[in-house]
Amino acid sequence: MAATVAAAAAAATLSLLQRRRAGLAAVATAASSSFSSSPSASSSSSSSSSSCSPSRPLRGFAALPPSRGYSSEAKAGGEEELRVRYLDDEHKGIVVLGLNRAHAKNALNKNLVKMMSKVMEALKSDKKVRTVIFRSEVPGVFCAANLPVPTIAAIDGIALGGGLELALACDIRVAATSAKMGLVETKLAIIPGAGGTQRLPRTIGVSLAKELIFSARVVDGEEAKSIGLVGHAVEQNDAGDAAYRKALALAKEFLPQGPVAMRVAKLAINQGMEVDLLTGLAIEEACYAQTIPTKDRIEGLLAFKEKRPPRYKGE
């Protein structure tokens, strides 16, 4: 249901954007005699929900015994390059994706990207998933995705090039103060090619993004926090997973909220950031309308009236 509502919101938003763009074009034509140019609204593509049905564990991944407080774990093939854990108890609803290519310091390859894509498709339509955390299973290295639920990148080690680009694709980034981050591709006479040239400027501003990319500079967690590259910088602990622990705490904060509202809020923010304010407000209105007929909204009102925690089902 949550995925269906999000898809409906995306469709309504796209329709609104198309009407808005047509209206602006008409205004521009009418005003052409008075102005040398007129503003135009840009539209962002809508995201559609996957029809892939999730399973537990995901097909192609073998179940493993619990470890480090996780309720279950799934490994990709025999190489164990991607670990998928569904947390339980107080963390139920949180999924942890762990990158585990120790021999290659988590460098991306076709096999890993293919496995990640398969997992993403399953998670997109799983209404039980509330937040996804991306982390490294390789100590000292971080190397998610276009998901409709909140995503958090936990950077406890090195995130250079593609690793940082993966983190930039997440909604929220948390880093240890000792972590190292940078888009260093220009040192190799290439440029960031997995979204870095587009997401970094949108995150820290155009001028500073150019400076970091042109210089191939590497920053630590503290500097990353000061320039807005990460939202939180935490002192590393003896276990080397301080950023992950902080990410887990943030994800736990998200759990009580309505899952439909979380998906639609993310959609409204993401699409609204790509257009002008007036169009963004129209997107917000369209997304808000999608939450009104949900069972979760009624449950939220009842819970407030009865002074009890709501029991949301993503419907």
N, C-alpha and C positions, 0 to 999 in steps of 0.2 A: 504493500500500500504506500509506504513512504516513497519508494522509487517511482511509483505511478504518479503520485502527487507532484513530485519533483519534475517528472517528465512533462506533466500537464502545465506546470508553471513555466517550464522552458518554452513550450509551444506557444503559450499565451504571450510570453515575453517577446518571442520572435515576431508574432503577429503584430504586437504593439509597436515594435521597432520598425517594422515594414510600413505601418500606417504613419508613424511619426516621420519616417524618412520621406514618404510621399508628400506629406503635408509641408515639410520644410522645402521640398523641391518646388512646390507650388508658390510658396511665399517668396522664394528666391527669384522665380520667374517674374512675379508681380513687382518685385522691388528692384529689378535689374536696372531700371532707368535711373534709380536714385543712388545705388551702391555699386561699386566696382566689383565687389565679391560678396557672397553671402555665406553664413555658416551652414554646415551640413552635419547631420547626425550620423555617426558611424554605428554600425550594428555589429553585434557579436553573435557568433554562431551558438545555437542552443545545443546543450548536451542531452543525449538520449540515454535512457536507462538500458542496461544490458538485459537480454532475455535469458541469459545463462542462469541456470538454477544452481544455487550454492549447495554444497554438501559438507559434512563434517566427519572426518577431515576431507579436504578437497581431493578430488580424483587425481591420481598420479602422485600423491604424496602419502608416504607411509606414516602411521601413527607412532609416536614415541612416548616413553614414560615422561611424567611431569618432571620439570627441573627448574630451579631458581624461582619457585613460587608460581610457575605457569601450570595451567590445568592440562594442557595438551600441546603437542608440537608436531609439525609436519615437515618432512624434508623433501627436497626436490631431487628425484632420481638418486643415483648412487653417489654423485659428487657433493651432495648436501650444500649446494650453493645458495639456496634460499630456504629459510626456516619460517614457517607460519604458525603462530601460537594464538589460540583463543584463550584469553584469560578467564578466570572464574571467580566465584564468590563476590567480594566487594568490587572487583574489577571486571565483572561480567559485562560484555559489550565492547571491550577493548581488544583489538587484534594487534599483535606485534609481528612485523615483518623484519626478519634479520638477514642481512647480507653476509655470506660466509664463504668468500673466495680468498682464503688466507694466502694461498700461494701466489695470487695476483694482486694482493692488497685491495681486494674488492673492485678491481677494474672491471668495467662492464664488457660483456661479450654477448654474442647473439643468443646463446643458450640462456643466460641469465635474464636478458630482456624479454625473451619469449616466455619464460616461466613467470616473470613479474606480470606480464600482460594477461596471462591466463588467470592468475590470482586476482588481478584487478577486476576482470570481468565478473568473477564470482562474487567478490565483495560488493560490487556496485549494487546488486539486486538483493543483498542479504539485509533484511530490515532489522536483524538482531545486532548488526554491527553499528556501533555508535561513533567510535573514533579509531583511527589507525595510526600506529607509531612505527616509524621507520628507524632502524638502528643497525649498527654493525655488530656482528658476532665475532669479528676479528679485533682483538685488543689494539687500540691506538689508531684505528682506521675507520672512516665512514665513507663509504663510497657510495608523490612519489609519482606522484601519479595523479591522473585525472579522476579522482574519486568524488562522489557526491557528499561524503561524510567528512568531518574534520580530519586533517592529517597533520602529524607532528614529526619533524625530523629531529632526532636526538644525536648530536654530534659530539662524541666523546674523544675523538682523535683527529686524524687528518682527513680533510675533505677538499681535494684539489680537482680542478677541471670538472669532469662529469659528476664526481661526488657532490660538489657544491651545487651543480645544476639540478641534481636530484633533490637536494635540500630546498632549493629555491622553488621547486614545483610544489612543495608542501605549504600548507596554510600557516604553520607556526614553526619556528626554528628555535631549538634550545641547544646551547653549547657549553662545554666545560671551558673554564678560562684558559686552560692549557691547549685547547683544540687549535688546529691550524686550518685556515680556509683561504681559497683564492681561485680565480680563474686564470690559469697560467698558460693557456694555449698559445698566446703570441710568442712565447719563448720557443715554440716549436714551429713558428712561421705559419700557424693556422689561427682560427678564431674559435671561441666557444660556439659549438654547433648543436647543443641540445637545449636551447632556450636561454642560455646565459646572457646573450646580448640584449634580450628582450625583458627577461625577468629581473635582472640585477638593477637596471635603471628604474624600473617600476618599484623596486624595493628601497633603494637608497638614494635615488635621484640620478639624473642624467650625467651631470658633471663628475660626480664622485665615481660613478660606475665606469665612465670613460677612463678616469685616472687609474683605477684598479686594473682594468683590462689592458690598457696601454702599457702599464708598468709590470704586469704579471705579478703584482704584489701579493704576498701572503700575510694575512692578519691573524692574530690570536683571538680567543673568545672575548676578551675584554674589549679590544678595539672593535670587534664585530658588533658587540652590543652598543658601543658608543656611536656607531654610524648607522645603526638600525638594520644591520644585516641579520641579526638574531634578536629575538625578543627577550631572552633570558641568558645570562652567563653565570654559571655556578662553579664553585671551587671543586676540583676533581677530588674524588675519594680514593681510598686504598683499593677498592674493587675496580676502579676505572670506569664506573658506569653512572657518574653523577648526573650527566645530562639525561640519560635514560630515566633515572629516578624522578627527575624534575618533570620530564615529559609525561611519565605515568601519573604523577600528581595532578598535572593539568588535565589529562584525559579523564581522570576520576571526577574532576569538577564539572566536566561536560555531561557525564552520565545521567544526572537527574533530569536534564532538559528534554523537551519533546523531540523525538527523532525526526518527525516530519518537518517541524519548524527549523531544526538544525540544517537539514538538507536544503530547504527553500531559502533560508537566510544566507547560506553559502552561495547559492545560485544568484541571489539578488546582489550580493556584494561583488562577486566575480564579474557578472555581466555589467553591473552598474559602473564599475571602474573603467570600462572600455568606452564609455559614451559620455555625452555632456550631462550636466546635472538634471536638466528638465527630463531628458530621456531616462536617466537613472531613477528619478522619482516615479516615472510611469512603470518602470520595471518593478520597483518596490511594490507599487499598488497591485500589479498583476500577481506578484508572488504572494502578497498578503492575502489576496482573495482565495488563493489555493488552500490556505490553512483554515479558513472559516468552516467549511463543511466536514472537517475531520472529527473522528471520534476522540482523538487526543485533546482537541480544544475543549470539548464538552467535559472530558475527564479533568482537565486542568481547572475549569470553573467549579466543578463539584468538589474537587479536592480542596480548593481554596475556601469554599463555603463550609465544608465539613472539618476544616482545620487538620488535614492529614496530608502526607506526601502523595503526590499523584502517581498513578500506575499506568504509565504510557505504554502503548503497544505498537506504535508506528502506524496507526490506522486513522 
